[in-house]
Amino acid sequence: MPPTAASLNRRQWLALAMPVPLLAAGCAARPGTRAPTEVDLVAQPVQAALRGDGHPAVDAWGYGGAVPGPVIRAVQGSRLRVDFHNRLPAATTVHWHGVRVPNAMDGVPHLTQPPVAPGGRFTYEFDLPDAGTFWYHSHLQSAEQVERGLQGVLVVEERQPPAVDRERVWVLDDWRLSRDGRLAGDFGDAHDIAHAGRIGNLVTVNGRLPRDLPVRRGERIRLRLVNAANARIFGLRFDGHAPQVVAIDGHPVAPHAPAGDTVVIAPGMRVDLVLDCIGRPGERHAVGDVFYPRAAYDLLRLAYEDVALREQPLPPFPPIAPNPLPEPDLASATTHALRFEGGMMGRLHGASLDGKPMGMMALMRSGKAWAVNGVVAGGHVHEPALTLERGRSYVLALVNDTRWHHPIHLHGHAFRVLRRNGRPTALREWQDTVLMAPDERVDVALVADNPGDWMLHCHILEHQDGGMMAIVRIR
């Protein structure tokens, strides 16, 4: 059983309350300097104690000998240099999800770089223009490699971070284990591809069974949530508390309560919360996952220490300074439609694969079930679905013509979410991964300011492998 707040001694409490440590060969660069934060990052087989002490470890793959990999921390405006070593039995790459990197640093095999062979090395180096919560993961055979554990968090700190009492990072994930406790080897399962993706049977936070979070009355905590699961969508509800959403996909928003008091976070997404601990000493409050109502459960509990930190409520949390994103000029923007089609119970009868028209049954026999504008992605090399002119503004009309949810991720950019089903969004969020409900249309806007060929795909990784992937070329 996880320790309760009352059972923790002072040393255990301090260990839990400490900020996430810096991972770097030296110190993080100071604001305004160009000195890089240098990191050695090794991908290798690991033994992951997913089910906690007393249970056999699971054979997995990880960065830095752990699942998830170590949290990399740097400061906004600094430069990050990652010396990557591949000690896996398979080729791989590292994608820096949500970071506006140069195209050559994006980590997409055969498109932006050759795969890093077993025993090989690659140096990723780029500036960090935006503060926020980002993450890194494999982008080669990602439905298998991310599921095996190749994932980690990149925190880019603000030059003047907002005041909180402490910070926590929660990497939310799930795993499909067989009866003998091993990672199930049914990667690329046809049912997963054509339905909701690979939903696991074990949920973890930071690579372990969720543990109660010790808190103190009056404490203010910044929670950085990252959904690293292949397909599971989380909907977190904090019983007895009113967390404020302060950033989505790394980019600040006006502090606000989540819709329906539920923090919905799809694969690939990140959400920063500010949690004011308003309970009383000795109380325990559940944090439940309610996205799938028939399978709702308590993820963990907020366990109040016997001694309060403060009794007086803190003032409202101020907005975080915005990132330096170029504002789209909607008056001159050109609109392009991207229709996402396929899957079980869908209306897709056929599409083009490798330049050849194929019926739906033939596509499914080829391990495919999804298309973008009638084209099924057969791999990482294919012609662009869109070609955009550098520096111009565009609106992308994303249409989910399927019966399934899809978190759509665009590499190398952030976009403003303008409308959902024709209704303007209240916050016009900046995101790089936007969740679309079945039959929903979402209009997003961006400035095409980062040249290169960029992946656009569903971040339910079985949908990506099943064909829901395209290239956006910026020239």
Phi, psi and omega per residue, in radians:
M1 nan 2.499 3.080
P2 -1.140 2.623 3.121
P3 -1.180 2.494 3.017
T4 -1.476 2.899 3.127
A5 -1.043 -0.669 -3.082
A6 -1.191 -0.452 -3.090
S7 -1.499 -0.138 -3.085
L8 -1.400 2.315 2.996
N9 -1.459 3.091 -3.040
R10 -1.090 -0.717 -3.108
R11 -1.122 -0.733 3.106
Q12 -1.115 -0.726 3.141
W13 -1.073 -0.788 -3.126
L14 -1.113 -0.633 3.118
A15 -1.124 -0.706 3.133
L16 -1.255 -0.522 -3.060
A17 -1.503 -0.226 -3.079
M18 -1.145 2.561 3.043
P19 -1.098 2.758 3.081
V20 -1.093 2.298 -3.052
P21 -1.244 2.717 3.070
L22 -1.298 2.378 3.005
L23 -1.921 1.895 3.120
A24 -2.943 2.721 3.079
A25 -1.251 -0.508 3.084
G26 -2.307 -2.813 3.110
C27 -1.396 2.703 3.038
A28 -1.101 2.572 -3.140
A29 -1.132 2.472 3.097
R30 -1.305 2.628 3.119
P31 -0.936 2.366 3.071
G32 1.571 -0.062 3.098
T33 -1.842 2.915 3.107
R34 -1.897 0.087 3.127
A35 -1.111 2.232 -3.038
P36 -1.372 2.640 2.854
T37 -1.430 2.142 -3.056
E38 -1.882 2.326 -3.055
V39 -2.353 2.349 2.906
D40 -1.686 2.184 -3.081
L41 -2.224 2.115 -3.087
V42 -2.041 2.237 2.994
A43 -1.701 2.254 -3.060
Q44 -2.778 2.815 3.013
P45 -1.116 2.480 -3.135
V46 -2.421 2.864 2.987
Q47 -1.813 2.006 -3.049
A48 -1.831 2.146 3.129
A49 -1.479 1.106 -3.034
L50 -1.100 -0.639 -3.049
R51 -1.647 0.101 3.061
G52 1.588 3.118 -3.133
D53 -1.116 2.555 3.125
G54 1.573 -0.071 3.105
H55 -2.119 2.579 3.115
P56 -1.037 2.500 3.072
A57 -1.228 2.798 -3.108
V58 -1.857 2.326 3.047
D59 -1.151 2.104 -3.073
A60 -2.481 3.120 2.994
W61 -2.056 2.520 -3.114
G62 -2.665 2.955 3.018
Y63 -1.746 2.382 3.082
G64 1.093 0.429 3.097
G65 1.351 0.254 -3.065
A66 -2.502 2.781 3.016
V67 -2.246 2.081 -0.143
P68 -1.183 2.987 3.106
G69 -1.177 2.981 -3.095
P70 -1.090 2.588 3.057
V71 -1.292 2.119 3.061
I72 -1.623 2.268 -3.141
R73 -2.141 2.390 3.053
A74 -2.576 3.097 -3.088
V75 -1.934 2.459 3.109
Q76 -0.905 2.339 -3.130
G77 1.582 -0.164 3.116
S78 -1.533 3.122 -3.132
R79 -1.996 2.452 -3.137
L80 -1.970 2.267 3.060
R81 -2.154 2.096 -3.100
V82 -2.047 2.025 3.052
D83 -1.579 1.810 -3.013
F84 -1.688 2.302 3.100
H85 -2.065 2.304 3.101
N86 -1.812 1.869 3.076
R87 -1.942 0.458 3.074
L88 -1.545 2.884 3.034
P89 -1.441 0.154 -3.115
A90 -2.446 2.743 3.051
A91 -1.184 2.732 -3.124
T92 -2.801 3.051 2.988
T93 -2.525 3.020 3.047
V94 -2.158 2.151 3.057
H95 -1.806 2.375 -3.095
W96 -1.761 1.501 -2.906
H97 -1.176 2.079 3.087
G98 1.624 -0.212 -3.128
V99 -1.504 2.362 -3.133
R100 -1.447 1.319 -3.080
V101 -1.516 2.805 2.909
P102 -1.081 2.646 -3.017
N103 -0.973 -0.667 -3.085
A104 -1.183 -0.230 -3.115
M105 -1.801 0.144 -2.969
D106 -1.385 -0.287 3.020
G107 1.337 0.438 3.103
V108 -1.722 2.018 -3.048
P109 -1.125 2.450 3.102
H110 1.252 -0.151 3.121
L111 -1.924 -0.859 -3.140
T112 -1.980 -0.267 3.124
Q113 -2.843 2.738 2.973
P114 -1.225 2.622 3.025
P115 -1.020 2.562 3.087
V116 -1.507 1.952 -3.065
A117 -1.223 2.807 3.037
P118 -0.940 2.280 -3.078
G119 1.494 -0.094 -3.084
G120 -1.540 2.999 -3.137
R121 -2.381 2.728 3.070
F122 -2.668 2.430 3.103
T123 -1.835 2.103 3.023
Y124 -1.708 2.252 -3.141
E125 -2.524 2.225 -3.103
F126 -2.860 2.789 3.056
D127 -1.406 2.792 -3.119
L128 -2.057 1.496 -3.055
P129 -1.273 -0.413 -3.011
D130 -2.028 2.412 2.939
A131 -1.417 2.740 3.057
G132 2.487 -3.037 -3.138
T133 -1.736 2.053 3.125
F134 -2.230 3.128 3.088
W135 -2.648 2.901 -3.128
Y136 -2.231 2.562 -3.106
H137 -2.854 2.889 3.075
S138 -1.142 2.552 3.012
H139 -2.168 0.339 3.039
L140 -2.003 2.164 -3.033
Q141 0.790 0.875 -2.941
S142 -1.160 -0.483 3.114
A143 -1.079 -0.489 3.058
E144 -1.637 -0.810 -2.997
Q145 -1.243 -0.652 3.068
V146 -1.183 -0.694 3.108
E147 -1.100 -0.560 3.113
R148 -1.301 -0.234 3.031
G149 2.171 0.112 -3.089
L150 -1.425 1.487 -3.058
Q151 -2.779 2.612 3.073
G152 -2.884 3.007 -3.029
V153 -1.942 2.423 2.989
L154 -2.010 2.037 3.090
V155 -1.846 2.088 3.038
V156 -1.818 1.932 -3.030
E157 -1.395 2.536 3.050
E158 -1.117 2.651 3.077
R159 -1.076 -0.582 3.049
Q160 -2.243 1.489 -3.060
P161 -1.085 2.527 3.077
P162 -1.158 2.634 -3.057
A163 -1.353 2.165 2.977
V164 -2.443 2.873 3.122
D165 -1.337 -0.607 3.031
R166 -2.872 3.032 -3.083
E167 -2.283 2.535 3.055
R168 -2.299 2.507 3.005
V169 -1.907 2.208 3.050
W170 -2.025 1.935 2.989
V171 -1.587 1.924 -3.115
L172 -1.578 2.300 -3.086
D173 -2.689 2.871 2.945
D174 -2.420 2.810 -3.009
W175 -2.389 2.492 3.046
R176 -1.791 1.877 -3.135
L177 -1.844 2.510 3.063
S178 -1.405 3.087 -3.071
R179 -1.106 -0.481 3.133
D180 -1.501 0.132 3.073
G181 1.481 0.107 3.113
R182 -1.573 2.773 3.045
L183 -1.153 2.137 -3.105
A184 -1.075 2.372 -3.053
G185 -1.620 0.287 -3.079
D186 -1.503 0.857 3.094
F187 -1.164 2.496 -3.130
G188 1.294 0.366 3.119
D189 -1.043 2.307 -3.051
A190 -1.083 -0.643 3.117
H191 -1.132 -0.775 3.113
D192 -1.055 -0.765 -3.107
I193 -1.050 -0.766 -3.009
A194 -1.536 -0.133 -3.126
H195 -2.037 -2.203 -2.995
A196 -1.555 -0.013 -3.071
G197 1.672 -3.072 -3.070
R198 -1.431 1.660 3.071
I199 -1.550 2.225 -3.089
G200 -1.509 3.054 3.124
N201 -1.988 0.121 3.074
L202 -2.408 2.126 3.129
V203 -1.741 2.375 3.116
T204 -2.238 2.733 2.949
V205 -2.111 2.087 -3.085
N206 0.994 0.676 3.034
G207 1.333 0.237 3.140
R208 -2.395 2.802 2.955
L209 -0.940 2.372 -3.073
P210 -1.012 2.382 3.098
R211 -1.964 2.622 3.059
D212 -1.018 2.505 3.133
L213 -1.722 1.971 3.079
P214 -1.206 2.300 3.128
V215 -2.377 2.936 3.091
R216 -2.199 2.489 3.106
R217 -0.981 2.349 3.130
G218 1.540 -0.078 -3.095
E219 -1.381 2.532 3.053
R220 -2.005 2.136 -3.047
I221 -2.102 2.390 2.963
R222 -1.685 2.075 3.097
L223 -1.803 2.120 3.045
R224 -1.772 1.911 -3.093
L225 -1.736 2.311 3.093
V226 -2.255 2.210 3.060
N227 -1.680 1.825 -3.140
A228 -1.761 0.150 -3.123
A229 -1.241 2.685 3.049
N230 -1.096 -0.714 -2.970
A231 -2.543 -0.377 -3.047
R232 -1.199 2.294 2.997
I233 -1.693 2.287 3.118
F234 -1.763 2.487 3.015
G235 -2.272 1.688 -2.987
L236 -1.623 2.311 3.100
R237 -2.159 2.184 -3.071
F238 -1.730 1.700 -3.081
D239 -1.059 2.302 3.072
G240 1.306 0.133 -3.098
H241 -2.341 2.838 -3.096
A242 -2.286 1.267 3.139
P243 -1.101 2.616 3.103
Q244 -1.891 2.270 3.024
V245 -1.366 2.170 -3.096
V246 -2.078 -0.214 3.074
A247 -2.757 2.551 3.077
I248 -2.247 2.254 -3.099
D249 0.932 0.599 3.101
G250 1.584 -0.292 -3.001
H251 -1.790 2.303 -3.061
P252 -1.082 2.571 2.981
V253 -2.291 2.851 3.029
A254 -1.048 2.245 -3.127
P255 -0.951 2.275 -3.074
H256 -2.723 2.748 3.051
A257 -1.302 2.458 3.100
P258 -1.163 2.613 3.135
A259 -1.017 2.306 3.141
G260 1.112 0.360 -3.117
D261 0.988 0.471 -3.098
T262 -2.246 2.192 3.129
V263 -1.547 1.844 -3.131
V264 -1.639 2.186 -3.090
I265 -2.413 1.991 -3.074
A266 -1.595 2.887 3.105
P267 -0.910 2.313 -3.120
G268 1.600 -0.361 -3.084
M269 -1.435 2.771 2.985
R270 -2.300 2.523 3.081
V271 -2.383 2.235 3.030
D272 -1.714 2.246 3.102
L273 -2.044 2.622 2.886
V274 -1.953 2.110 -3.079
L275 -1.957 1.997 3.013
D276 -1.585 2.130 -3.043
C277 -1.494 1.782 -3.001
I278 -1.859 0.041 3.112
G279 -1.298 3.122 -3.104
R280 -1.900 2.709 3.136
P281 -0.864 2.358 3.114
G282 1.552 -0.220 -3.136
E283 -1.364 2.745 3.065
R284 -2.329 2.232 -3.085
H285 -2.174 2.288 -3.067
A286 -1.338 2.510 2.868
V287 -1.899 1.875 -3.046
G288 -1.767 2.628 3.016
D289 -1.820 1.954 -2.989
V290 -2.087 0.239 -3.061
F291 -1.086 -0.718 3.082
Y292 -1.762 1.705 -2.957
P293 -0.965 -0.630 -3.106
R294 -1.316 -0.202 -3.124
A295 -2.198 0.532 3.138
A296 -1.168 2.588 -3.106
Y297 -2.752 2.878 3.057
D298 -1.536 2.088 3.131
L299 -1.253 -0.858 3.109
L300 -2.865 -3.055 3.124
R301 -2.275 2.593 2.943
L302 -1.510 2.008 -3.041
A303 -1.889 1.980 -3.034
Y304 -1.400 2.271 3.041
E305 -1.145 2.853 -3.095
D306 -1.271 -0.389 -3.091
V307 -1.971 2.255 3.129
A308 -1.326 2.673 3.032
L309 -1.442 -0.780 3.101
R310 -2.716 2.695 -3.140
E311 -1.764 -0.501 -3.103
Q312 -1.437 2.371 3.127
P313 -1.160 2.578 3.109
L314 -1.395 2.724 3.066
P315 -1.158 2.850 3.133
P316 -0.970 2.533 -3.125
F317 -1.231 2.257 -3.094
P318 -1.370 2.699 3.079
P319 -1.064 2.519 3.059
I320 -1.389 2.529 -3.142
A321 -1.024 2.395 -3.093
P322 -1.209 2.757 3.036
N323 -1.441 2.758 -3.057
P324 -1.426 1.140 -3.125
L325 -1.606 2.440 3.113
P326 -1.245 2.311 -3.085
E327 -1.434 2.169 3.103
P328 -1.111 2.470 3.046
D329 -1.611 1.687 -3.040
L330 -1.180 -0.450 -3.133
A331 -1.161 -0.536 -3.109
S332 -1.869 0.026 -3.022
A333 -1.230 2.440 2.999
T334 -1.609 2.452 -3.121
T335 -1.800 2.339 3.039
H336 -2.180 2.386 3.120
A337 -1.697 2.403 3.042
L338 -2.220 2.016 -3.085
R339 -1.813 2.184 3.126
F340 -1.763 2.139 -2.944
E341 -2.302 2.816 2.962
G342 1.980 -2.818 -3.125
G343 1.402 2.933 3.101
M344 -1.125 2.531 -3.135
M345 1.142 0.302 3.129
G346 -1.631 -3.130 -3.083
R347 -1.811 0.098 -3.118
L348 -1.388 2.086 3.124
H349 -1.735 -0.346 3.139
G350 -3.061 2.830 -3.125
A351 -2.783 3.086 -3.113
S352 -1.691 2.245 3.076
L353 -2.216 2.113 -3.094
D354 0.944 0.667 3.081
G355 1.419 0.044 -3.106
K356 -2.031 2.286 3.054
P357 -1.215 2.357 -3.126
M358 -2.412 2.529 3.042
G359 -1.308 2.897 -3.052
M360 -1.069 -0.728 -3.124
M361 -1.137 -0.687 3.105
A362 -1.154 -0.662 3.088
L363 -1.079 -0.783 -3.107
M364 -1.155 -0.591 3.065
R365 -1.171 -0.397 3.084
S366 -1.573 0.124 -3.132
G367 1.408 0.320 -3.112
K368 -2.067 2.641 3.126
A369 -2.647 -0.006 -2.997
W370 -2.357 2.719 -3.136
A371 -2.542 2.733 2.999
V372 -2.108 2.045 -3.081
N373 0.907 0.733 3.056
G374 1.386 0.113 -3.129
V375 -2.084 2.264 3.107
V376 -1.678 2.238 3.119
A377 -1.294 2.133 3.121
G378 -1.631 -0.151 -3.104
G379 3.087 -2.832 -3.104
H380 -1.532 -0.093 -3.105
V381 -2.075 1.945 3.052
H382 -2.849 2.960 -3.073
E383 -1.224 2.616 -3.103
P384 -1.166 2.507 3.012
A385 -1.339 -0.527 3.116
L386 -2.391 2.496 2.967
T387 -2.120 2.072 -3.059
L388 -1.995 2.585 3.133
E389 -1.519 2.324 -3.084
R390 -1.064 2.347 3.092
G391 1.563 -0.187 -3.136
R392 -1.577 2.790 3.123
S393 -1.680 2.525 -3.120
Y394 -2.462 2.627 2.939
V395 -1.954 2.242 3.057
L396 -1.839 2.063 3.089
A397 -1.601 1.789 -3.091
L398 -1.597 2.089 -3.063
V399 -2.044 2.080 3.106
N400 -1.623 1.638 -3.133
D401 -1.662 0.867 -3.131
T402 -2.432 3.089 3.138
R403 -1.749 0.289 -3.023
W404 -2.308 2.726 3.048
H405 -1.284 2.583 3.088
H406 -2.488 2.036 2.955
P407 -1.495 1.954 -3.055
I408 -1.670 2.168 -3.060
H409 -2.006 2.294 3.043
L410 -1.926 2.223 3.142
H411 -1.354 2.609 2.940
G412 1.325 0.012 -3.049
H413 -2.559 2.849 2.846
A414 -2.096 2.676 -3.120
F415 -2.333 2.673 3.032
R416 -1.489 2.326 3.044
V417 -1.518 1.945 -3.008
L418 -1.598 -0.855 -2.994
R419 -2.530 2.611 2.973
R420 -2.171 2.065 -3.079
N421 0.906 0.691 3.081
G422 1.476 -0.130 -3.123
R423 -1.700 2.219 -3.128
P424 -1.047 2.463 3.062
T425 -1.316 2.603 -3.082
A426 -1.267 -0.567 -2.991
L427 -1.924 -0.206 -3.112
R428 0.851 0.961 -3.035
E429 -1.070 2.526 2.879
W430 -1.505 2.212 3.109
Q431 -2.492 2.889 2.940
D432 -2.100 -0.155 3.110
T433 -2.399 1.999 -3.067
V434 -2.045 2.282 -3.126
L435 -1.488 2.203 3.069
M436 -1.921 2.258 3.042
A437 -1.361 2.847 3.082
P438 -0.938 2.366 3.105
D439 1.102 0.360 -3.140
E440 -1.701 2.545 2.988
R441 -1.949 2.302 3.115
V442 -2.202 2.173 3.102
D443 -1.735 2.209 3.118
V444 -2.200 2.707 -3.104
A445 -2.270 2.539 3.118
L446 -2.671 2.832 2.933
V447 -1.752 2.182 -3.101
A448 -1.407 1.310 -2.987
D449 -1.846 0.014 -3.071
N450 -2.068 1.787 -2.981
P451 -1.249 2.647 3.088
G452 2.322 -3.130 3.038
D453 -1.681 2.149 -3.017
W454 -2.121 2.417 3.088
M455 -1.297 2.469 2.957
L456 -2.250 2.100 -3.035
H457 -2.766 2.850 2.998
C458 -1.298 2.344 -3.135
H459 -1.597 0.131 2.745
I460 -1.335 1.883 -2.815
L461 -1.165 -0.472 3.046
E462 -1.222 -0.536 3.048
H463 -1.216 -0.686 3.076
Q464 -1.039 -0.892 -3.141
D465 -1.124 -0.473 -3.138
G466 -1.462 0.141 3.004
G467 2.053 -0.155 -3.081
M468 -1.512 1.306 -3.065
M469 -2.729 2.506 -3.140
A470 -2.624 2.982 3.083
I471 -1.966 2.368 2.944
V472 -1.908 2.058 -3.120
R473 -1.709 2.264 3.064
I474 -2.035 2.125 -3.032
R475 -2.214 nan nan
